[in-house]
Amino acid sequence: MSVAPAPTAAACGTPPRAVLRERGQHEVFCGLTGIVWLHRKIQDAFFLVVGSRTCAHLLQSAAGVMIFAEPRFATAIIGERDLAGLADCNAELDRVVTRLLERRPDIRMLFLVGSCPSEVIKLDLSRAAQRLSARFMPAVRVLNYSGSGIETTFTQGEDACLASLVPEMPAEPGTARSLLVVGALAEVVEDQFLRHFAALGVGPVRFLPGRRAAELPAIGPGTQVLLAQPFLGDTARALVGRGATLLPAPFPLGAEGTSRWLGAAAAAWGCSAEKLAAVTGPGEARARAALVAPRARLEGRSVFFFPDSQLEIPLARFLARELGMRPIEVGTPYLNRAIMEPELALLPETVLSEGQHVDRQLDRCREARPDLTVCGLGLANPLEAEGLATKWSIELVFTPIQGYDQAGDLAGLFARPLARRARLEV
């Protein structure tokens, strides 16, 4: 992946940070979970999982969908006849898609989402998407990606989804400049960022994914890409392959992260330091004021991150630098140095691990006895039973946490488990 020039740790004379590489048992949600926030973001898209009843139960439980609701996702169940080869899976899939589009004429983009069962039986959803897209063109665009838990963590479902959109993006004419913000964000956060970019003179600004399927942004050599989420490695590579330039920056978590993130775009547009300070100063002051109360509870406390979402490194940087917490270990499922170098340069010295070996990581966590453990749902209850305060990592993806005005909410997500435990101990 090529990125815009930026000083790295090695270039500054500092050796690259040592990483403990773990390979063993995993404990994560699969990439299908990303549908829960993506179907809310792309408002005229539909996500059809080709999988099992387990896939359907996972999505319904994660999204809290009532039986009489009309969500924009569903599961095409692979049954025993499909597995036994007694039914033509492609013919069955065509029948299900036809019935779906007849019932829901508002659908403009349909994602066929692969799962563990569809991958095990080698169902070619890429070819199915091409066939169905040609059949229903131009009313509906049919794409596919894999959300299988065999090889993905739960945030990689968004990465695979957005990467599937990149070939569909129109070419930017000539050398027109634009900023592309990549990663699903709450609409209120998008609107806040748009106001900051407008004040900085940065633009035009586009978002991937957009709120409507027809809003696919154009891309070309003049496109500057700013990642809003750290788990979008495949999408970033695909965008760079289309000629775009990736702007290295920390992620917009907390006052410092948001200012540095906005500053990366401002620098690319030649904005002066004085103008950047004038635009970001009020927001940064609001964020720091909102952090005073949670910092009083979190400062000096230790935190241990199990690998789960790829948000761990930016979150640890925020907790350490803005709330005074002490990271004992920061685990991440994958470490993409091209994306994470600006974060690593700010992260205090700590144990940094990549990959998973749940038993070993549990042993280190139990030995360290951190004040707060950030982990997946499957580990939280057992650790709570052992007397450790925990924070569900999946909540950090479902909640708007980016930007100045969300900094206090983000800090509160970490402060509340400690406040709850203090009340229980009393």
Buried (B, 14 or more C-beta within 10 A) or exposed (E): BEBBEBEBBEEEEEEEBEBBEBEEEBBBBBBBBBBBBBBBBBBBBBBBBBBBEBBBEBBBEBBEBEEEEEBBBBBBBBBEEBBEEEBEBBEBBBEBBEEBBEEBEEBBBBBBBBBBBBBEEEBBBBEBBBBBBEEBEEEBBBBBBBBBBEEBBBBBBBBBBBBBBBEEBEEBEEEEBBBBBBBBBBEEBBEBBBEBBEBBEBBEBBBBBBBEBEBBBBBBBBBBBBBBBBBBBBBBBBBBEBBBBBBBBBBBBBBBBBBBBBBBBBBBBEBEEEEBEEBBEEBBEBBBEBBEEBBEBBEEBBBBBBBBBBBBBBBBBBBBBBBBBBBBBBBBBBBBEBBBBBBBBBBEEBBBBBBBBBEBBBEBBBEBEBBBBBBBBEBBEEBBEEEBBBBBBBEBBEBBBBBBBBBBBBBBBBBBBBEEBEEEEE
